[in-house]
Amino acid sequence: MLRLMISACLAGENVRYNGTPVESVDPRIHTWLREGRALLFCPEVEGGLSTPRDPSEITGDGGGEAVLTGAARVTTEQGADLTGAFLSGARKALGFCQEKGVRFALLQERSPSCGSHLIYDGRFNGTRIPGRGVTAALLEQHGIRVFSEAEIDTLEERMG
């Protein structure tokens, strides 16, 4: 059976930075969880961050890939450096996926951890740019195919 890791927030878990659950959960997520095909994980919480927490963004060019190489950081608007927590959470997510035989991940778009196509530009002004979050980048580097919530139809087709 193909296994899927899902950002815990996408299943309605109260782990988002602002302490509020997502308003609408795709019913397929609940089905996959009931069937044992999906497992929930929040890299930010697993990396040691609290809920709620200050918003954070990747500062510097290159997105999550640059964070992984040390060329960029993850910070709050006030300048607190959370890079270590984001790296720890990404590594734990990868270990979790490897241990559980996960081949796909459904991750929250725009997140500095989980964004698969879009992240914020690091200036805390709401501007989105192409890029991956730290966890999404690490998973992709290790052959785990990452999808955003906007790609759930494609993911469903791939999972069969």
N, C-alpha and C positions, 0 to 999 in steps of 0.2 A: 504494500500500500504506500502510495506517495505521501510524504509528510510535509506539512506546511506550518511555518511559524507565522503568527499574526501579531502585529503590534497590539498589545493589550488594550490600548485606548480605542481601537477600532471595534472591539467587542463590547464597549461600554464600560470597561473598567475605569475607575477613578484614579488615573495615573497621569493625566495631562498636566502640563506646567501650570495652568491656571486653576486646577482643582475641580474642573467641571467635566463630566462625562460627555462623549459625543452624543448628539441628539438623536441620530438615526443610525441603527446598526443594520447592515445588510443581512437579511435572514439566512443567506448561504453560510455566513460565518457561524451562526448557531448550529446549523446542520452539520458543518464540517467538525465542529467541536464535539457534538453528540456522537458522530460516527468515529471519533478518535483519529481523524485525519489531520486535525489542526491542534496546535499548542500555542498558548499565549505567552508573550514575553514583552517586557518593557526595558529596553537597554538603559534608559536614563535612571529609572528607579533601581535597577540591578547594579548600576554603576555608582550608586550611593546618593543620588539626589532625592530630595523630598518632594512631596506633593502637598500644597502647591510649591512652586519654585519660581524664581525670577526668569523671565524669558531670556533665552540665549541664542546667539547666532555665531556662525563661523566667520571669523575676521581674518582677512588675508585672502589671496586668490587661490583657486584650485579646489575648493570644496572639501569634502570628507577625505578624498585622496591626499590632499595636502596636509590635513590634520594628521593622517596616519604616518606621513613622512617627517612631521615636525615643522613643515613650512607654513602652517596656519594654526590658529588657536580657536577654541570655542570660549566665548566670553559673554558676560551679561552686559547690559547697557551701562552699568556702573563700573565696568572694567574688571569684575571678578573673573579670574581664569578658571574655567571648569573643564579644561581639556583633559585632565587626568580622569575625571569621572566619565566623560564621554568615551575615552579610549578603553577604560575598564569595562563599561557597559557593552561596547562593541565586541571586545574580546570574549566576554561572557556569552553574548548572543551567538558568536561563532562557535564556541565550545558547546553550547546547548544544541545548536543545529547539528554539529558533528556527532555528538553523543546520541541524539534522537533520530539520526538519519534523515534530517530535513533537507529537501531539495529545492523548495520554493519558500519565499517570504512575501507576505502581504504587509506592507509598511505604510505608515502615515506620511503622506506627501508634505513637503515644506519643512519638516522637522530637521534640526541640525543633526539628529541621529539617523532618522529613518527616511528622509526625503530621497526619492529615487530619481526624480527628474528636475525638481525645483527645490531650492532652498532660499532663504532670505540673504540679502547682500552684505550683511554684517554691519550695516549703518543704523539699524533699528528704526527704519522709516517705512517699513512695509513693502519695500521693493523686492520682488522675487526675481531670481536669476536661475539659469540652467545650472544644475549641479546635484551632487549626491551628498547625503549626510554621512557621518562617520561610520555608522553601523551598516548602512546600505552599501557603502564603498567596500568595506571589509568583507561582507558576505559575497558580493559579486567577485571580488578578487579570489575567493575560494570556491567559485563555481556554484554558488547558491543563487538562483535566479530571483531577482527582486522585482516585485510589482507594487504599484501604488493602488490605493482604493479606487481610483478611476479606471484601473485596468482589471477589475475583478472578473469581467466577462472573459477576457483573454486568459487569465489565470485558471478559471474554471475549465476552459477548453483544454489547456495544457495538462491539468490534473486528471482529466478524463472521467 
